[in-house]
Structures are given as C-alpha cells and as structure tokens.
Amino acid sequence: MSGSGWTSTSMPYLTPRAVGDTDAWTEEGAKAGRRGGQRILYAGEVPAPKDVARMLGLTGEPMVVVRRRIIELDGEPTELTDTYYPADIAAGTPLAAGAKIRGGAVTLLAALGHVGVRVVEDVTARPAGAEERAILRLAPAEPLLCLARTTYNAADRPIQADVMLMPGGRQQLRYEMGIDSA
C-alpha cells in the first residue's frame, strides 16, 4: 500500500466480482484450504430499525430490504450478518429473495447501477443475547464483536448497511493505513 489510503480485511467483500465468480467468503475459505459458506435465514422487506434508518439516511418510517445470514467456516458459525438496503434499490430484486446470489450481493448491486466507493465501519463489543449465543455457539462469557458498516456510492448516498455480530474471541479485524508524509 502506498500514499494515504486504507486497506482492511473487509476489502474483498466491498468489491464487485467478475461474472460467474463465487462470493468472496467462499473464495477466501478455499484459498486457505477451508470451506466458507453461508445460510440465509431471512430475506425480504421489513420496517427499518432505527439504527439502520440512521445508517442509511432514511427518515420517517421507511421500509428496507434485509438479508439475514449465518456465515460459516468449515460448517461452524463465525458471523451473524444482517445486510440492509433501501427499498427503492432492492425491492423486487434477488436481494429481497432467499436464494444465494452468484458473486455476492455487491456484484448484484453493481449490476443494478449501485457501486460502493466509500465505507464507514464502526466496531464495538457487547455481551451476547440468548439467541445470538445459541446461533453463534458462544461460550458463556464470550463477548460479541459488532461491526456496523455503511457503504456509500459516488453521490455519497448510503446504498447498504451491514450489522455483523462475531464471536469476540474468534475474530480478528485488520486495518492498515498508509501515511502520506508530504
């Protein structure tokens, strides 16, 4: 990396993939000799939770499309992810359906004319609720690592909001920053 840019372990998940490619998580797992996958628990339109409406810059009582997934590595849950899209972008598209999307949602968004160019991530930690603990198979005192990501297009419009919950003792987020000394 050079200049004053950032790289992070999130980068492969923010970039549209070539037609016919698998999703980034499946590919990343295969490169490591492991099996990455995901199970879609729900997809469809819902009223936007307040924090999601804020992330997407929506007012009133807006509807959004959500995709709730369990992300797995070698069959073990590593992440519970809710990905939200403004309804005017995603309603009536495969994003609102329960099937897996070839190449991933970011690739489909790009095909629909919505390309992310900027991302804001907020990372926090908290205790897990009973349902989260069961889904992620957490140890009794294991905390959740919470990553809330908003993706913006070139017009600075929020096009996607992700709320990811990960076992705090089993995850690593890595960010790298180049410093421009000029």
One Martini backbone bead per residue (centre of mass of N, CA, C, O) as a GRO file, in nm:
protein
  182
    1MET     BB    1   0.098   0.035   0.020
    2SER     BB    2   0.021   0.372  -0.074
    3GLY     BB    3   0.000   0.652   0.071
    4SER     BB    4  -0.339   0.759   0.204
    5GLY     BB    5  -0.450   0.463   0.257
    6TRP     BB    6  -0.669   0.184   0.291
    7THR     BB    7  -0.678  -0.135   0.446
    8SER     BB    8  -0.871  -0.445   0.471
    9THR     BB    9  -1.047  -0.737   0.540
   10SER     BB   10  -1.304  -0.610   0.374
   11MET     BB   11  -1.237  -0.562   0.070
   12PRO     BB   12  -1.352  -0.822  -0.082
   13TYR     BB   13  -1.663  -0.732   0.014
   14LEU     BB   14  -1.662  -0.440  -0.170
   15THR     BB   15  -1.611  -0.592  -0.446
   16PRO     BB   16  -1.682  -0.658  -0.742
   17ARG     BB   17  -1.734  -0.936  -0.941
   18ALA     BB   18  -1.704  -1.154  -1.168
   19VAL     BB   19  -1.858  -1.322  -1.385
   20GLY     BB   20  -1.913  -1.637  -1.214
   21ASP     BB   21  -1.825  -1.584  -0.950
   22THR     BB   22  -1.786  -1.623  -0.643
   23ASP     BB   23  -1.783  -1.551  -0.337
   24ALA     BB   24  -1.555  -1.423  -0.118
   25TRP     BB   25  -1.577  -1.630   0.118
   26THR     BB   26  -1.546  -1.889  -0.045
   27GLU     BB   27  -1.271  -1.812  -0.170
   28GLU     BB   28  -1.111  -1.762   0.091
   29GLY     BB   29  -1.145  -2.044   0.207
   30ALA     BB   30  -1.015  -2.203  -0.029
   31LYS     BB   31  -0.730  -2.068  -0.010
   32ALA     BB   32  -0.714  -2.202   0.299
   33GLY     BB   33  -0.850  -2.497   0.285
   34ARG     BB   34  -1.154  -2.419   0.316
   35ARG     BB   35  -1.513  -2.381   0.413
   36GLY     BB   36  -1.714  -2.147   0.284
   37GLY     BB   37  -2.033  -2.007   0.408
   38GLN     BB   38  -2.403  -1.977   0.383
   39ARG     BB   39  -2.709  -1.886   0.558
   40ILE     BB   40  -3.037  -1.810   0.490
   41LEU     BB   41  -3.290  -1.689   0.707
   42TYR     BB   42  -3.361  -1.402   0.558
   43ALA     BB   43  -3.577  -1.233   0.307
   44GLY     BB   44  -3.689  -0.886   0.295
   45GLU     BB   45  -3.932  -0.675   0.396
   46VAL     BB   46  -3.883  -0.406   0.640
   47PRO     BB   47  -3.871  -0.223   0.894
   48ALA     BB   48  -3.659   0.010   0.997
   49PRO     BB   49  -3.436   0.031   1.205
   50LYS     BB   50  -3.312   0.301   1.357
   51ASP     BB   51  -3.006   0.248   1.301
   52VAL     BB   52  -3.048   0.192   0.996
   53ALA     BB   53  -3.181   0.454   0.912
   54ARG     BB   54  -2.937   0.621   0.987
   55MET     BB   55  -2.726   0.482   0.804
   56LEU     BB   56  -2.924   0.541   0.537
   57GLY     BB   57  -3.077   0.823   0.563
   58LEU     BB   58  -3.364   0.771   0.686
   59THR     BB   59  -3.705   0.867   0.708
   60GLY     BB   60  -3.939   0.795   0.918
   61GLU     BB   61  -4.102   0.478   0.803
   62PRO     BB   62  -3.907   0.279   0.658
   63MET     BB   63  -3.827   0.058   0.412
   64VAL     BB   64  -3.647  -0.253   0.389
   65VAL     BB   65  -3.396  -0.470   0.289
   66VAL     BB   66  -3.324  -0.799   0.415
   67ARG     BB   67  -3.029  -1.004   0.499
   68ARG     BB   68  -3.008  -1.304   0.682
   69ARG     BB   69  -2.694  -1.444   0.804
   70ILE     BB   70  -2.488  -1.730   0.822
   71ILE     BB   71  -2.152  -1.752   0.874
   72GLU     BB   72  -1.918  -2.002   0.754
   73LEU     BB   73  -1.656  -2.235   0.879
   74ASP     BB   74  -1.657  -2.553   0.847
   75GLY     BB   75  -1.970  -2.533   0.971
   76GLU     BB   76  -1.904  -2.282   1.146
   77PRO     BB   77  -1.998  -2.015   1.316
   78THR     BB   78  -1.878  -1.657   1.261
   79GLU     BB   79  -2.154  -1.504   1.167
   80LEU     BB   80  -2.404  -1.245   1.205
   81THR     BB   81  -2.588  -1.108   0.924
   82ASP     BB   82  -2.721  -0.783   0.849
   83THR     BB   83  -2.854  -0.671   0.536
   84TYR     BB   84  -2.922  -0.341   0.414
   85TYR     BB   85  -3.171  -0.185   0.192
   86PRO     BB   86  -3.312   0.021   0.010
   87ALA     BB   87  -3.612  -0.027  -0.140
   88ASP     BB   88  -3.550   0.131  -0.414
   89ILE     BB   89  -3.316  -0.083  -0.477
   90ALA     BB   90  -3.427  -0.398  -0.376
   91ALA     BB   91  -3.701  -0.424  -0.455
   92GLY     BB   92  -3.760  -0.699  -0.669
   93THR     BB   93  -3.499  -0.841  -0.613
   94PRO     BB   94  -3.270  -1.082  -0.517
   95LEU     BB   95  -3.231  -0.941  -0.235
   96ALA     BB   96  -3.546  -1.026  -0.151
   97ALA     BB   97  -3.443  -1.313  -0.167
   98GLY     BB   98  -3.342  -1.650  -0.049
   99ALA     BB   99  -3.116  -1.664  -0.245
  100LYS     BB  100  -2.827  -1.710  -0.368
  101ILE     BB  101  -2.568  -1.492  -0.493
  102ARG     BB  102  -2.387  -1.471  -0.756
  103GLY     BB  103  -2.097  -1.305  -0.631
  104GLY     BB  104  -2.286  -1.141  -0.470
  105ALA     BB  105  -2.435  -0.844  -0.374
  106VAL     BB  106  -2.226  -0.641  -0.486
  107THR     BB  107  -2.253  -0.738  -0.778
  108LEU     BB  108  -2.553  -0.679  -0.809
  109LEU     BB  109  -2.549  -0.382  -0.742
  110ALA     BB  110  -2.370  -0.302  -0.981
  111ALA     BB  111  -2.573  -0.408  -1.199
  112LEU     BB  112  -2.790  -0.186  -1.079
  113GLY     BB  113  -2.595   0.089  -1.029
  114HIS     BB  114  -2.448   0.019  -0.731
  115VAL     BB  115  -2.150   0.166  -0.623
  116GLY     BB  116  -1.902   0.143  -0.404
  117VAL     BB  117  -1.662   0.409  -0.259
  118ARG     BB  118  -1.754   0.411   0.052
  119VAL     BB  119  -1.660   0.339   0.401
  120VAL     BB  120  -1.816   0.281   0.724
  121GLU     BB  121  -1.675   0.173   1.041
  122ASP     BB  122  -1.811   0.027   1.340
  123VAL     BB  123  -1.662  -0.081   1.650
  124THR     BB  124  -1.784  -0.316   1.890
  125ALA     BB  125  -1.878  -0.436   2.222
  126ARG     BB  126  -2.076  -0.717   2.364
  127PRO     BB  127  -2.308  -0.884   2.491
  128ALA     BB  128  -2.492  -1.164   2.449
  129GLY     BB  129  -2.764  -1.302   2.355
  130ALA     BB  130  -2.931  -1.592   2.350
  131GLU     BB  131  -2.962  -1.620   2.040
  132GLU     BB  132  -2.670  -1.549   1.964
  133ARG     BB  133  -2.534  -1.769   2.131
  134ALA     BB  134  -2.665  -2.007   1.979
  135ILE     BB  135  -2.591  -1.946   1.683
  136LEU     BB  136  -2.263  -1.898   1.759
  137ARG     BB  137  -2.160  -2.077   1.989
  138LEU     BB  138  -2.110  -1.951   2.270
  139ALA     BB  139  -1.962  -1.883   2.533
  140PRO     BB  140  -2.078  -1.760   2.822
  141ALA     BB  141  -1.846  -1.498   2.818
  142GLU     BB  142  -1.859  -1.435   2.522
  143PRO     BB  143  -1.822  -1.183   2.319
  144LEU     BB  144  -1.924  -0.935   2.098
  145LEU     BB  145  -1.853  -0.838   1.774
  146CYS     BB  146  -1.934  -0.517   1.629
  147LEU     BB  147  -2.017  -0.443   1.285
  148ALA     BB  148  -2.080  -0.127   1.130
  149ARG     BB  149  -2.173  -0.083   0.784
  150THR     BB  150  -2.135   0.179   0.540
  151THR     BB  151  -2.234   0.224   0.201
  152TYR     BB  152  -2.122   0.437  -0.064
  153ASN     BB  153  -2.162   0.630  -0.326
  154ALA     BB  154  -2.060   0.881  -0.542
  155ALA     BB  155  -2.313   1.061  -0.412
  156ASP     BB  156  -2.324   0.979  -0.096
  157ARG     BB  157  -2.508   0.729  -0.088
  158PRO     BB  158  -2.666   0.503   0.090
  159ILE     BB  159  -2.675   0.135  -0.006
  160GLN     BB  160  -2.553  -0.004   0.265
  161ALA     BB  161  -2.618  -0.211   0.564
  162ASP     BB  162  -2.416  -0.356   0.818
  163VAL     BB  163  -2.471  -0.617   1.074
  164MET     BB  164  -2.210  -0.761   1.265
  165LEU     BB  165  -2.174  -1.073   1.442
  166MET     BB  166  -1.896  -1.176   1.654
  167PRO     BB  167  -1.680  -1.365   1.800
  168GLY     BB  168  -1.447  -1.219   2.003
  169GLY     BB  169  -1.246  -1.486   2.031
  170ARG     BB  170  -1.255  -1.550   1.682
  171GLN     BB  171  -1.169  -1.256   1.584
  172GLN     BB  172  -1.027  -1.049   1.313
  173LEU     BB  173  -0.935  -0.719   1.257
  174ARG     BB  174  -0.782  -0.548   0.972
  175TYR     BB  175  -0.587  -0.247   0.958
  176GLU     BB  176  -0.441  -0.030   0.703
  177MET     BB  177  -0.214   0.257   0.697
  178GLY     BB  178  -0.120   0.515   0.500
  179ILE     BB  179   0.141   0.767   0.511
  180ASP     BB  180   0.150   1.094   0.407
  181SER     BB  181   0.442   1.308   0.428
  182ALA     BB  182   0.364   1.575   0.248
   0.00000   0.00000   0.00000
